[in-house]
Amino acid sequence: MKTIAIVAALPSELQPLTRGWARSGAVFRGRIGEYETVATAAGMGAAAVTRACETVLAATHPDAPVEALISIGYAGSLSCGLRPPDACAIREVVDAANDERFPAESVAGSNPAPVKPQRLVTFDRVADPEAKRRLAEQYQATLVDMEAAAVARFARAHNLKFFCFKAVTDGPNDRLPDFTRFTGSDGHFRFPSFIAWALVHPGYWGALRRLGQNSREAAQELSNFVSRALSGSVE
């Protein structure tokens, strides 16, 4: 039996994919193609997703160890060529903290993906338009997130194959709040604090409405893309 593990930061990134799966605590169990699959979302940031990686490995049966670790989730676009809710495979992850690079495995299949595999850079906070332009120029990357490098590093340390799939929620010129301000040390988002802040910052209301809609559509696109990719129908 082949087992793969999927790690996300937010429950909403997993929700369409794991709908109908069995759940035990924070761990979902289901099947994608020929793979038995375990999945979890443990919060935002490197420390949280590292804990998530440990959780999914501990949740697998010794007779069916994990063969591959997969990072999925939302990403910001650094290029006008990628727009919400585009979903795609990642070919390389770059950690902006130390310039470390992690190649991602490709998935062979019969039909080409609508968006070619991209280079993604992992940044330690929500990137504003100025940071997005700087990251795009420095790394020749087209997407930015906050977690993929930590998952890739964990996979390398445990001799696991690494895959990465992302869906776009915001464009290169979208200015969003710094959500890390409202993220606890456990990686979980403090919604009451954020809502209280947002109520007195109406300048962000339009961007937040768009982000909410984009996120819902991106999560569904991501679910469809990952299901096709891991069933062997996306290159």
N, CA, C and O of each residue as an XYZ file, in Angstrom:
940
protein
N       0.839     -1.184      0.000
C       0.000      0.000      0.000
C       0.878      1.240      0.000
O       1.824      1.330      0.783
N       0.574      2.198     -0.872
C       1.318      3.439     -0.955
C       0.621      4.506     -0.121
O      -0.595      4.675     -0.207
N       1.390      5.218      0.679
C       0.828      6.266      1.520
C       1.529      7.578      1.241
O       2.755      7.635      1.150
N       0.738      8.635      1.106
C       1.280      9.979      0.967
C       0.686     10.853      2.060
O      -0.390     10.566      2.583
N       1.390     11.914      2.398
C       0.945     12.828      3.450
C       0.845     14.230      2.875
O       1.744     14.696      2.176
N      -0.256     14.892      3.178
C      -0.509     16.248      2.700
C      -0.548     17.195      3.886
O      -1.212     16.934      4.889
N       0.175     18.300      3.755
C       0.248     19.286      4.831
C      -0.178     20.647      4.296
O       0.290     21.093      3.249
N      -1.075     21.300      5.035
C      -1.503     22.661      4.722
C      -1.388     23.504      5.977
O      -1.192     22.975      7.071
N      -1.510     24.808      5.822
C      -1.486     25.703      6.980
C      -2.890     25.901      7.541
O      -3.092     25.860      8.755
N      -3.868     26.119      6.644
C      -5.216     26.477      7.061
C      -6.214     25.365      6.753
O      -6.098     24.715      5.713
N      -7.182     25.130      7.619
C      -8.217     24.129      7.340
C      -8.942     24.389      6.028
O      -9.319     23.444      5.336
N      -9.144     25.656      5.676
C      -9.868     25.969      4.441
C      -9.114     25.514      3.202
O      -9.727     25.260      2.166
N      -7.778     25.407      3.294
C      -6.994     24.929      2.161
C      -7.224     23.445      1.911
O      -7.086     22.971      0.783
N      -7.573     22.714      2.961
C      -7.806     21.273      2.866
C      -9.259     20.907      2.613
O      -9.545     19.849      2.053
N     -10.173     21.767      3.018
C     -11.577     21.382      3.155
C     -12.197     20.749      1.905
O     -12.825     19.696      2.019
N     -12.045     21.351      0.709
C     -12.663     20.694     -0.453
C     -12.045     19.333     -0.763
O     -12.746     18.404     -1.165
N     -10.732     19.217     -0.576
C     -10.032     17.972     -0.904
C     -10.421     16.842      0.031
O     -10.561     15.698     -0.402
N     -10.598     17.150      1.311
C     -10.829     16.105      2.313
C     -12.309     15.922      2.644
O     -12.646     15.193      3.577
N     -13.183     16.566      1.902
C     -14.623     16.417      2.152
C     -15.018     14.938      2.033
O     -14.749     14.291      1.021
N     -15.650     14.427      3.070
C     -16.080     13.035      3.069
C     -15.050     12.064      3.591
O     -15.344     10.875      3.711
N     -13.829     12.532      3.911
C     -12.804     11.640      4.448
C     -13.069     11.371      5.932
O     -13.770     12.129      6.601
N     -12.504     10.296      6.417
C     -12.562     10.006      7.847
C     -11.665     10.982      8.589
O     -10.621     11.393      8.082
N     -12.086     11.352      9.806
C     -11.302     12.311     10.578
C     -11.076     11.809     11.989
O     -11.987     11.298     12.641
N      -9.838     11.965     12.449
C      -9.489     11.649     13.823
C      -8.681     12.820     14.365
O      -7.510     12.976     14.020
N      -9.298     13.649     15.213
C      -8.633     14.855     15.672
C      -8.371     15.789     14.512
O      -9.296     16.164     13.793
N      -7.116     16.168     14.321
C      -6.756     17.083     13.233
C      -6.327     16.355     11.967
O      -5.948     16.996     10.986
N      -6.380     15.022     11.974
C      -5.881     14.236     10.849
C      -7.045     13.670     10.030
O      -7.976     13.076     10.573
N      -6.967     13.868      8.718
C      -7.942     13.311      7.782
C      -7.313     12.124      7.072
O      -6.114     12.107      6.794
N      -8.151     11.125      6.783
C      -7.688      9.946      6.057
C      -8.626      9.668      4.903
O      -9.845      9.625      5.067
N      -8.037      9.479      3.734
C      -8.838      9.180      2.551
C      -7.978      8.515      1.494
O      -6.945      7.919      1.801
N      -8.403      8.620      0.267
C      -7.689      7.982     -0.831
C      -7.728      8.898     -2.045
O      -8.771      9.462     -2.377
N      -6.580      9.041     -2.705
C      -6.491      9.769     -3.964
C      -5.801      8.850     -4.961
O      -4.632      8.503     -4.791
N      -6.525      8.460     -5.992
C      -5.953      7.527     -6.954
C      -5.547      6.237     -6.270
O      -6.365      5.599     -5.607
N      -4.282      5.846     -6.427
C      -3.797      4.603     -5.831
C      -3.186      4.818     -4.453
O      -2.641      3.886     -3.862
N      -3.275      6.038     -3.939
C      -2.600      6.368     -2.690
C      -3.545      6.443     -1.500
O      -4.574      7.117     -1.553
N      -3.190      5.751     -0.437
C      -3.789      6.045      0.854
C      -3.210      7.390      1.294
O      -2.008      7.623      1.172
N      -4.060      8.259      1.800
C      -3.630      9.629      2.053
C      -3.998     10.078      3.459
O      -5.120      9.867      3.920
N      -3.043     10.694      4.129
C      -3.307     11.361      5.403
C      -3.039     12.846      5.197
O      -2.138     13.220      4.446
N      -3.819     13.690      5.861
C      -3.686     15.127      5.660
C      -4.001     15.863      6.950
O      -4.807     15.411      7.763
N      -3.349     17.005      7.121
C      -3.647     17.840      8.280
C      -3.284     19.283      7.978
O      -2.490     19.569      7.081
N      -3.883     20.190      8.750
C      -3.538     21.613      8.720
C      -3.298     22.036     10.161
O      -4.161     21.843     11.018
N      -2.139     22.607     10.429
C      -1.763     22.874     11.823
C      -1.446     24.320     12.110
O      -0.979     24.638     13.204
N      -1.691     25.230     11.139
C      -1.439     26.630     11.404
C      -0.422     27.237     10.455
O       0.218     26.537      9.670
N      -0.285     28.557     10.541
C       0.576     29.313      9.643
C       2.012     29.379     10.153
O       2.260     29.399     11.359
N       2.951     29.413      9.209
C       4.348     29.584      9.559
C       5.134     28.295      9.598
O       4.565     27.204      9.636
N       6.458     28.430      9.589
C       7.351     27.277      9.496
C       7.214     26.330     10.680
O       7.170     25.114     10.495
N       7.146     26.869     11.893
C       7.071     26.002     13.069
C       5.783     25.184     13.065
O       5.793     24.001     13.406
N       4.681     25.811     12.681
C       3.391     25.115     12.683
C       3.360     23.993     11.650
O       2.895     22.894     11.952
N       3.844     24.249     10.443
C       3.783     23.194      9.432
C       4.795     22.090      9.708
O       4.588     20.942      9.313
N       5.886     22.432     10.383
C       6.808     21.366     10.795
C       6.124     20.426     11.775
O       6.280     19.208     11.686
N       5.364     20.992     12.713
C       4.585     20.148     13.624
C       3.560     19.325     12.851
O       3.307     18.169     13.188
N       2.970     19.918     11.815
C       2.009     19.187     10.998
C       2.665     18.009     10.301
O       2.074     16.933     10.205
N       3.888     18.205      9.812
C       4.629     17.103      9.179
C       4.851     15.970     10.170
O       4.679     14.800      9.830
N       5.231     16.315     11.387
C       5.441     15.303     12.416
C       4.136     14.574     12.733
O       4.135     13.366     12.973
N       3.028     15.313     12.732
C       1.724     14.719     13.033
C       1.319     13.684     12.000
O       0.877     12.593     12.361
N       1.464     14.009     10.713
C       1.020     13.064      9.687
C       1.934     11.841      9.625
O       1.463     10.737      9.353
N       3.215     12.018      9.869
C       4.093     10.847      9.893
C       3.749      9.932     11.055
O       3.764      8.710     10.910
N       3.438     10.515     12.207
C       3.082      9.704     13.374
C       1.741      9.009     13.194
O       1.469      8.006     13.854
N       0.897      9.534     12.302
C      -0.450      8.982     12.127
C      -0.499      7.821     11.149
O      -1.556      7.214     10.978
N       0.618      7.492     10.499
C       0.608      6.418      9.514
C       0.966      5.083     10.160
O       1.622      5.030     11.200
N       0.519      4.014      9.519
C       0.765      2.669     10.022
C       2.193      2.239      9.676
O       2.662      2.539      8.578
N       2.890      1.555     10.566
C       4.269      1.124     10.280
C       4.391      0.270      9.027
O       5.435      0.273      8.375
N       3.329     -0.466      8.681
C       3.380     -1.306      7.486
C       3.138     -0.518      6.201
O       3.302     -1.048      5.103
N       2.746      0.758      6.342
C       2.503      1.594      5.164
C       3.108      2.972      5.397
O       2.378      3.957      5.507
N       4.437      3.051      5.472
C       5.083      4.336      5.761
C       4.860      5.346      4.637
O       4.589      4.981      3.493
N       4.978      6.591      4.985
C       4.794      7.669      4.014
C       5.916      7.658      2.987
O       7.093      7.579      3.339
N       5.538      7.738      1.704
C       6.513      7.791      0.629
C       6.802      9.214      0.176
O       7.896      9.516     -0.300
N       5.807     10.088      0.330
C       5.968     11.451     -0.164
C       5.231     12.423      0.734
O       4.178     12.115      1.291
N       5.812     13.602      0.858
C       5.222     14.684      1.637
C       4.831     15.786      0.657
O       5.619     16.183     -0.201
N       3.607     16.269      0.800
C       3.061     17.214     -0.171
C       2.609     18.476      0.540
O       1.807     18.426      1.472
N       3.132     19.611      0.089
C       2.713     20.915      0.595
C       1.659     21.480     -0.336
O       1.894     21.628     -1.535
N       0.480     21.800      0.225
C      -0.552     22.456     -0.579
C      -1.023     23.710      0.151
O      -0.833     23.849      1.360
N      -1.640     24.619     -0.602
C      -2.196     25.798      0.056
C      -2.262     27.001     -0.851
O      -2.041     26.920     -2.059
N      -2.574     28.125     -0.224
C      -2.712     29.392     -0.929
C      -1.342     30.017     -1.162
O      -0.384     29.766     -0.432
N      -1.285     30.841     -2.209
C      -0.060     31.591     -2.501
C      -0.424     32.924     -3.125
O      -1.481     33.074     -3.738
N       0.466     33.885     -2.958
C       0.314     35.169     -3.625
C       1.070     35.157     -4.939
O       2.148     34.572     -5.043
N       0.502     35.803     -5.932
C       1.153     35.861     -7.237
C       2.149     37.007     -7.292
O       1.879     38.107     -6.808
N       3.295     36.737     -7.884
C       4.309     37.759     -8.124
C       4.333     38.177     -9.584
O       5.161     38.992     -9.990
N       3.423     37.618    -10.370
C       3.409     37.832    -11.804
C       1.991     38.101    -12.280
O       1.037     37.481    -11.809
N       1.860     39.033    -13.219
C       0.535     39.309    -13.783
C       0.013     38.131    -14.594
O      -1.169     38.085    -14.935
N       0.888     37.177    -14.905
C       0.458     36.004    -15.665
C      -0.283     34.972    -14.844
O      -0.905     34.073    -15.409
N      -0.233     35.078    -13.519
C      -0.940     34.161    -12.629
C      -1.958     34.952    -11.830
O      -1.620     35.927    -11.158
N      -3.221     34.517    -11.910
C      -4.300     35.255    -11.270
C      -5.164     34.304    -10.450
O      -5.212     33.107    -10.731
N      -5.840     34.828     -9.446
C      -6.781     33.988     -8.697
C      -7.868     33.465     -9.635
O      -8.344     34.232    -10.473
N      -8.283     32.212     -9.540
C      -7.838     31.209     -8.571
C      -6.945     30.151     -9.211
O      -7.100     28.966     -8.917
N      -6.009     30.550    -10.081
C      -5.135     29.592    -10.769
C      -4.477     28.628     -9.783
O      -4.043     29.025     -8.702
N      -4.412     27.366    -10.171
C      -3.717     26.343     -9.386
C      -2.610     25.747    -10.247
O      -2.756     25.628    -11.464
N      -1.511     25.376     -9.615
C      -0.395     24.845    -10.388
C       0.527     24.017     -9.503
O       0.456     24.064     -8.275
N       1.386     23.262    -10.162
C       2.455     22.542     -9.476
C       3.647     23.473     -9.321
O       3.828     24.410    -10.098
N       4.448     23.202     -8.313
C       5.670     23.965     -8.060
C       6.867     23.091     -8.425
O       6.927     21.923     -8.042
N       7.815     23.655     -9.163
C       9.011     22.896     -9.554
C      10.186     23.142     -8.615
O      11.078     22.301     -8.496
N      10.187     24.307     -7.940
C      11.266     24.623     -7.014
C      10.769     25.598     -5.962
O      10.028     26.536     -6.259
N      11.193     25.358     -4.719
C      10.878     26.256     -3.604
C      12.183     26.886     -3.128
O      13.186     26.198     -2.940
N      12.156     28.195     -2.937
C      13.314     28.929     -2.431
C      12.945     29.527     -1.076
O      11.891     30.146     -0.933
N      13.803     29.342     -0.094
C      13.599     29.929      1.226
C      14.267     31.299      1.245
O      15.491     31.399      1.163
N      13.462     32.354      1.353
C      14.015     33.712      1.335
C      14.864     34.005      2.558
O      15.662     34.942      2.544
N      14.708     33.222      3.614
C      15.474     33.468      4.832
C      16.958     33.173      4.658
O      17.806     33.813      5.281
N      17.268     32.185      3.794
C      18.684     31.802      3.646
C      19.066     31.416      2.223
O      20.167     30.924      1.980
N      18.139     31.645      1.274
C      18.358     31.343     -0.152
C      18.485     29.847     -0.440
O      18.920     29.471     -1.529
N      18.118     28.990      0.506
C      18.179     27.551      0.262
C      17.110     27.166     -0.756
O      16.006     27.710     -0.750
N      17.452     26.227     -1.623
C      16.544     25.823     -2.703
C      16.189     24.344     -2.577
O      17.019     23.506     -2.225
N      14.928     24.059     -2.877
C      14.411     22.699     -2.764
C      13.664     22.345     -4.050
O      12.590     22.891     -4.302
N      14.211     21.444     -4.864
C      13.455     21.013     -6.044
C      12.257     20.167     -5.623
O      12.328     19.410     -4.655
N      11.169     20.302     -6.355
C       9.974     19.501     -6.101
C       9.827     18.469     -7.206
O      10.193     18.710     -8.356
N       9.290     17.324     -6.840
C       9.057     16.254     -7.809
C       8.000     16.696     -8.815
O       7.116     17.493     -8.499
N       8.106     16.170    -10.022
C       7.076     16.414    -11.035
C       6.127     15.227    -11.078
O       6.471     14.124    -10.653
N       4.946     15.466    -11.590
C       3.938     14.414    -11.708
C       3.658     14.209    -13.183
O       3.133     15.100    -13.849
N       4.002     13.054    -13.689
C       3.779     12.755    -15.100
C       2.341     12.338    -15.319
O       1.728     11.702    -14.462
N       1.811     12.699    -16.467
C       0.434     12.321    -16.778
C       0.146     12.493    -18.252
O       1.031     12.828    -19.039
N      -1.088     12.264    -18.614
C      -1.454     12.266    -20.024
C      -1.853     13.633    -20.534
O      -1.772     13.875    -21.739
N      -2.280     14.536    -19.669
C      -2.749     15.845    -20.098
C      -1.889     16.937    -19.503
O      -1.597     16.899    -18.307
N      -1.470     17.918    -20.302
C      -0.668     19.009    -19.759
C      -1.489     19.875    -18.825
O      -2.683     20.080    -19.043
N      -0.848     20.382    -17.789
C      -1.531     21.285    -16.868
C      -1.759     22.622    -17.547
O      -0.953     23.021    -18.387
N      -2.836     23.332    -17.210
C      -3.079     24.635    -17.811
C      -2.019     25.666    -17.448
O      -1.768     26.592    -18.220
N      -1.393     25.516    -16.284
C      -0.324     26.414    -15.861
C       0.932     25.575    -15.640
O       0.893     24.583    -14.913
N       2.036     25.963    -16.257
C       3.280     25.202    -16.118
C       3.792     25.256    -14.682
O       3.469     26.190    -13.948
N       4.591     24.262    -14.271
C       5.189     24.296    -12.927
C       5.988     25.577    -12.703
O       6.686     26.057    -13.596
N       5.871     26.112    -11.504
C       6.419     27.428    -11.191
C       7.494     27.348    -10.109
O       7.630     26.339     -9.416
N       8.260     28.447     -9.982
C       9.170     28.609     -8.847
C       8.454     29.455     -7.788
O       7.875     30.497     -8.096
N       8.506     28.989     -6.541
C       7.852     29.658     -5.416
C       8.899     30.054     -4.385
O       9.850     29.312     -4.138
N       8.722     31.217     -3.790
C       9.609     31.644     -2.711
C       8.810     31.697     -1.408
O       7.699     32.224     -1.372
N       9.379     31.153     -0.357
C       8.765     31.186      0.968
C       9.311     32.381      1.733
O      10.521     32.544      1.889
N       8.377     33.222      2.212
C       8.697     34.461      2.916
C       8.138     34.362      4.327
O       7.203     33.599      4.568
N       8.698     35.124      5.264
C       8.316     34.945      6.666
C       7.083     35.741      7.084
O       6.690     35.712      8.250
N       6.471     36.454      6.134
C       5.253     37.202      6.446
C       4.461     37.426      5.160
O       4.920     37.103      4.065
N       3.263     37.983      5.317
C       2.460     38.317      4.143
C       3.181     39.410      3.362
O       3.495     40.466      3.913
N       3.442     39.165      2.099
C       4.219     40.095      1.283
C       3.335     41.213      0.742
O       2.297     40.947      0.137
N       3.744     42.463      0.956
C       3.034     43.593      0.357
C       3.545     43.780     -1.075
O       4.497     43.111     -1.475
N       2.931     44.679     -1.852
C       3.362     44.818     -3.255
C       4.843     45.110     -3.430
O       5.462     44.609     -4.368
N       5.426     45.918     -2.536
C       6.854     46.218     -2.648
C       7.692     44.962     -2.421
O       8.647     44.703     -3.153
N       7.330     44.188     -1.408
C       8.065     42.946     -1.146
C       7.882     41.953     -2.291
O       8.818     41.238     -2.648
N       6.686     41.908     -2.865
C       6.448     40.999     -3.983
C       7.342     41.348     -5.168
O       7.919     40.459     -5.795
N       7.460     42.641     -5.477
C       8.329     43.036     -6.590
C       9.782     42.659     -6.302
O      10.492     42.182     -7.188
N      10.217     42.874     -5.075
C      11.596     42.547     -4.706
C      11.855     41.046     -4.790
O      12.894     40.621     -5.296
N      10.919     40.245     -4.297
C      11.087     38.794     -4.329
C      11.074     38.270     -5.768
O      11.841     37.372     -6.113
N      10.204     38.831     -6.595
C      10.148     38.404     -7.996
C      11.464     38.673     -8.701
O      11.956     37.829     -9.450
N      12.038     39.847     -8.463
C      13.303     40.209     -9.112
C      14.467     39.391     -8.567
O      15.310     38.922     -9.331
N      14.514     39.219     -7.254
C      15.662     38.549     -6.637
C      15.709     37.062     -6.953
O      16.785     36.500     -7.152
N      14.533     36.418     -6.999
C      14.497     34.961     -7.139
C      13.910     34.476     -8.459
O      13.836     33.272     -8.706
N      13.491     35.416     -9.306
C      12.835     35.025    -10.555
C      11.699     34.037    -10.264
O      11.502     33.058    -10.983
N      10.975     34.320     -9.210
C       9.856     33.473     -8.781
C       8.548     34.109     -9.211
O       8.486     35.310     -9.473
N       7.505     33.297     -9.282
C       6.186     33.792     -9.685
C       5.150     33.685     -8.573
O       4.043     34.206     -8.708
N       5.501     33.005     -7.459
C       4.563     32.828     -6.360
C       5.292     32.984     -5.028
O       6.499     32.760     -4.937
N       4.536     33.374     -3.991
C       5.096     33.492     -2.652
C       4.133     32.872     -1.647
O       2.917     33.027     -1.753
N       4.703     32.164     -0.664
C       3.895     31.633      0.442
C       4.714     31.758      1.726
O       5.760     32.408      1.744
N       4.221     31.122      2.815
C       4.911     31.217      4.094
C       5.348     29.863      4.657
O       5.954     29.817      5.727
N       5.051     28.754      3.956
C       5.266     27.448      4.576
C       6.008     26.402      3.752
O       6.603     25.492      4.328
N       5.993     26.498      2.433
C       6.461     25.381      1.608
C       7.905     24.988      1.893
O       8.233     23.801      1.875
N       8.777     25.965      2.156
C      10.186     25.633      2.396
C      10.349     24.761      3.637
O      11.201     23.872      3.665
N       9.535     25.010      4.664
C       9.630     24.198      5.883
C       9.211     22.759      5.607
O       9.814     21.826      6.138
N       8.187     22.571      4.783
C       7.755     21.219      4.429
C       8.833     20.531      3.602
O       9.144     19.360      3.819
N       9.399     21.268      2.652
C      10.460     20.705      1.812
C      11.674     20.311      2.646
O      12.280     19.265      2.414
N      12.024     21.141      3.604
C      13.173     20.849      4.468
C      12.913     19.586      5.297
O      13.804     18.753      5.465
N      11.703     19.453      5.805
C      11.340     18.272      6.584
C      11.403     17.024      5.705
O      11.901     15.984      6.137
N      10.900     17.124      4.480
C      10.930     15.979      3.565
C      12.362     15.559      3.272
O      12.678     14.370      3.254
N      13.222     16.537      3.042
C      14.632     16.212      2.767
C      15.280     15.526      3.964
O      16.020     14.556      3.802
N      15.004     16.027      5.159
C      15.604     15.459      6.368
C      15.141     14.036      6.626
O      15.850     13.258      7.265
N      13.949     13.686      6.130
C      13.391     12.354      6.378
C      13.410     11.475      5.120
O      12.753     10.435      5.068
N      14.171     11.908      4.112
C      14.339     11.129      2.875
C      13.006     10.788      2.215
O      12.787      9.661      1.770
N      12.128     11.774      2.162
C      10.826     11.610      1.530
C      10.777     12.411      0.232
O      11.408     13.462      0.116
N      10.038     11.916     -0.722
C       9.787     12.715     -1.915
C       8.978     13.949     -1.517
O       8.172     13.906     -0.588
N       9.207     15.045     -2.234
C       8.510     16.293     -1.931
C       7.775     16.795     -3.164
O       8.358     16.938     -4.239
N       6.486     17.061     -2.990
C       5.660     17.673     -4.024
C       5.056     18.946     -3.453
O       4.907     19.082     -2.238
N       4.709     19.873     -4.329
C       4.103     21.122     -3.876
C       3.083     21.593     -4.909
O       3.373     21.651     -6.103
N       1.888     21.927     -4.431
C       0.820     22.439     -5.277
C       0.218     23.673     -4.600
O      -0.072     23.654     -3.404
N       0.038     24.727     -5.362
C      -0.463     25.974     -4.801
C      -1.570     26.570     -5.677
O      -1.648     26.302     -6.876
N      -2.422     27.383     -5.046
C      -3.456     28.112     -5.763
C      -3.381     29.582     -5.381
O      -3.122     29.922     -4.227
N      -3.607     30.441     -6.349
C      -3.417     31.883     -6.175
C      -4.638     32.524     -5.528
O      -5.771     32.295     -5.951
N      -4.390     33.338     -4.486
C      -5.474     34.068     -3.830
C      -5.352     35.580     -3.981
O      -6.336     36.294     -3.790
N      -4.169     36.083     -4.320
C      -3.985     37.527     -4.438
C      -2.918     37.827     -5.475
O      -1.998     37.041     -5.698
N      -3.068     38.997     -6.109
C      -2.173     39.367     -7.189
C      -0.985     40.183     -6.736
O      -0.873     40.508     -5.554
N      -0.089     40.522     -7.659
C       1.150     41.213     -7.294
C       0.931     42.619     -6.735
O       1.787     43.134     -6.016
N      -0.188     43.237     -7.052
C      -0.438     44.596     -6.586
C      -1.466     44.677     -5.469
O      -1.832     45.775     -5.051
N      -1.938     43.540     -4.979
C      -2.924     43.530     -3.898
C      -2.240     43.804     -2.560
O      -1.251     43.160     -2.209
N      -2.776     44.757     -1.832
C      -2.219     45.102     -0.524
C      -3.128     44.539      0.561
O      -4.278     44.958      0.695
N      -2.612     43.594      1.329
C      -3.371     42.910      2.368
C      -2.799     43.229      3.740
O      -1.643     43.636      3.851
N      -3.593     43.049      4.778
C      -3.047     43.216      6.130
C      -1.945     42.191      6.392
O      -1.889     41.142      5.749
N      -1.083     42.508      7.335
C      -0.055     41.552      7.754
C      -0.702     40.581      8.743
O      -0.756     40.845      9.945
N      -1.194     39.451      8.217
C      -1.913     38.493      9.047
C      -1.039     37.880     10.139
O      -1.552     37.354     11.127
N       0.276     37.948      9.961
C       1.149     37.369     10.988
C       1.003     38.087     12.328
O       1.314     37.516     13.373
N       0.534     39.333     12.305
C       0.290     40.068     13.549
C      -0.780     39.398     14.401
O      -0.823     39.567     15.620
N      -1.646     38.633     13.734
C      -2.778     38.021     14.422
C      -2.631     36.503     14.509
O      -3.606     35.781     14.715
N      -1.402     36.040     14.348
C      -1.123     34.611     14.418
C      -0.348     34.308     15.692
O       0.710     34.887     15.936
N      -0.878     33.398     16.501
C      -0.229     33.047     17.757
C       1.019     32.218     17.552
O       1.327     31.814     16.430
N       1.734     31.964     18.626
C       2.953     31.160     18.555
C       2.668     29.728     18.118
O       3.568     29.019     17.669
N       1.400     29.301     18.252
C       1.014     27.962     17.816
C       0.649     27.917     16.340
O       0.312     26.855     15.818
N       0.712     29.071     15.655
C       0.401     29.122     14.230
C      -1.059     29.337     13.918
O      -1.423     29.450     12.748
N      -1.908     29.398     14.929
C      -3.346     29.553     14.701
C      -3.732     31.023     14.651
O      -3.203     31.858     15.384
N      -4.667     31.305     13.766
C      -5.095     32.675     13.526
C      -6.088     33.110     14.595
O      -7.030     32.382     14.910
N      -5.874     34.306     15.154
C      -6.753     34.837     16.197
C      -7.831     35.697     15.533
O      -7.667     36.906     15.367
N      -8.936     35.045     15.157
C      -9.996     35.738     14.422
C     -10.610     36.902     15.206
O     -10.790     37.974     14.627
N     -10.936     36.747     16.480
C     -11.545     37.889     17.191
C     -10.668     39.141     17.161
O     -11.170     40.244     16.946
N      -9.372     38.977     17.373
C      -8.465     40.124     17.345
C      -8.411     40.745     15.953
O      -8.394     41.967     15.809
N      -8.385     39.891     14.932
C      -8.322     40.411     13.571
C      -9.605     41.148     13.203
O      -9.550     42.222     12.605
N     -10.754     40.584     13.552
C     -12.026     41.231     13.218
C     -12.132     42.591     13.897
O     -12.583     43.563     13.292
N     -11.713     42.652     15.155
C     -11.731     43.935     15.869
C     -10.845     44.954     15.163
O     -11.215     46.122     15.049
N      -9.685     44.526     14.692
C      -8.784     45.415     13.954
C      -9.393     45.826     12.621
O      -9.363     47.002     12.260
N      -9.947     44.862     11.888
C     -10.481     45.141     10.547
C     -11.652     46.118     10.594
O     -11.821     46.926      9.680
N     -12.455     46.053     11.641
C     -13.619     46.938     11.738
C     -13.235     48.407     11.752
O     -14.019     49.255     11.325
N     -12.050     48.718     12.232
C     -11.625     50.117     12.289
C     -10.598     50.456     11.203
O      -9.944     51.497     11.262
N     -10.462     49.562     10.209
C      -9.576     49.810      9.070
C     -10.349     49.554      7.772
O     -10.062     48.593      7.058
N     -11.326     50.410      7.468
C     -12.189     50.176      6.293
C     -11.437     50.186      4.971
O     -11.943     49.681      3.969
N     -10.236     50.755      4.955
C      -9.471     50.764      3.714
C      -9.133     49.370      3.209
O      -8.832     49.193      2.028
N      -9.182     48.380      4.097
C      -8.884     46.999      3.695
C     -10.129     46.183      3.379
O     -10.006     45.037      2.947
N     -11.319     46.731      3.579
C     -12.529     45.925      3.452
C     -12.690     45.323      2.055
O     -13.017     44.145      1.909
N     -12.456     46.143      1.039
C     -12.591     45.646     -0.331
C     -11.611     44.525     -0.621
O     -11.977     43.508     -1.209
N     -10.367     44.713     -0.208
C      -9.340     43.684     -0.438
C      -9.680     42.403      0.302
O      -9.459     41.309     -0.216
N     -10.218     42.532      1.515
C     -10.566     41.339      2.296
C     -11.745     40.600      1.692
O     -11.778     39.369      1.703
N     -12.722     41.342      1.161
C     -13.845     40.675      0.482
C     -13.340     39.886     -0.722
O     -13.729     38.737     -0.930
N     -12.468     40.515     -1.516
C     -11.917     39.816     -2.680
C     -11.103     38.606     -2.256
O     -11.177     37.548     -2.881
N     -10.327     38.767     -1.195
C      -9.508     37.650     -0.715
C     -10.386     36.488     -0.267
O     -10.066     35.331     -0.541
N     -11.484     36.779      0.414
C     -12.387     35.717      0.843
C     -12.956     34.949     -0.332
O     -12.967     33.718     -0.328
N     -13.433     35.672     -1.345
C     -13.975     35.022     -2.534
C     -12.895     34.255     -3.280
O     -13.106     33.114     -3.691
N     -11.728     34.890     -3.456
C     -10.629     34.221     -4.154
C     -10.198     32.951     -3.428
O      -9.890     31.944     -4.065
N     -10.175     32.996     -2.100
C      -9.735     31.844     -1.316
C     -10.686     30.667     -1.485
O     -10.247     29.525     -1.619
N     -11.978     30.941     -1.480
C     -12.949     29.851     -1.677
C     -12.771     29.208     -3.052
O     -12.771     27.983     -3.178
N     -12.619     30.037     -4.070
C     -12.444     29.501     -5.419
C     -11.095     28.801     -5.562
O     -11.000     27.760     -6.212
N     -10.053     29.369     -4.955
C      -8.719     28.770     -5.044
C      -8.679     27.416     -4.363
O      -8.039     26.493     -4.866
N      -9.358     27.277     -3.216
C      -9.371     25.999     -2.506
C     -10.001     24.912     -3.370
O      -9.528     23.775     -3.384
N     -11.065     25.259     -4.089
C     -11.705     24.267     -4.955
C     -10.824     23.928     -6.150
O     -10.694     22.762     -6.522
N     -10.216     24.956     -6.752
C      -9.296     24.705     -7.862
C      -8.132     23.835     -7.408
O      -7.710     22.927     -8.125
N      -7.623     24.113     -6.228
C      -6.507     23.336     -5.691
C      -6.909     21.889     -5.472
O      -6.154     20.977     -5.808
N      -8.090     21.671     -4.915
C      -8.583     20.309     -4.706
C      -8.673     19.552     -6.029
O      -8.232     18.407     -6.128
N      -9.242     20.195     -7.036
C      -9.367     19.546     -8.345
C      -7.998     19.238     -8.934
O      -7.773     18.156     -9.475
N      -7.084     20.205     -8.824
C      -5.758     20.034     -9.407
C      -4.994     18.916     -8.714
O      -4.404     18.062     -9.376
N      -5.000     18.916     -7.384
C      -4.269     17.892     -6.635
C      -4.842     16.505     -6.918
O      -4.090     15.543     -7.078
N      -6.165     16.400     -6.980
C      -6.785     15.106     -7.266
C      -6.369     14.590     -8.635
O      -6.073     13.405     -8.786
N      -6.343     15.467     -9.635
C      -5.915     15.045    -10.969
C      -4.437     14.702    -10.986
O      -4.028     13.699    -11.571
N      -3.630     15.553    -10.332
C      -2.183     15.342    -10.348
C      -1.799     14.014     -9.720
O      -0.986     13.274    -10.274
N      -2.375     13.709     -8.574
C      -2.006     12.496     -7.865
C      -2.691     11.246     -8.429
O      -2.379     10.118     -8.046
N      -3.628     11.479     -9.343
C      -4.211     10.346    -10.091
C      -3.472     10.128    -11.398
O      -3.828      9.246    -12.180
N      -2.427     10.945    -11.641
C      -1.569     10.741    -12.812
C      -2.062     11.389    -14.070
O      -1.720     10.941    -15.164
N      -2.887     12.473    -13.951
C      -3.426     13.092    -15.169
C      -2.934     14.503    -15.375
O      -3.455     15.209    -16.239
N      -1.938     14.946    -14.605
C      -1.364     16.277    -14.794
C       0.140     16.144    -14.873
O       0.752     15.452    -14.059
N       0.741     16.807    -15.857
C       2.205     16.797    -15.968
C       2.790     17.888    -15.096
O       4.009     18.050    -15.045
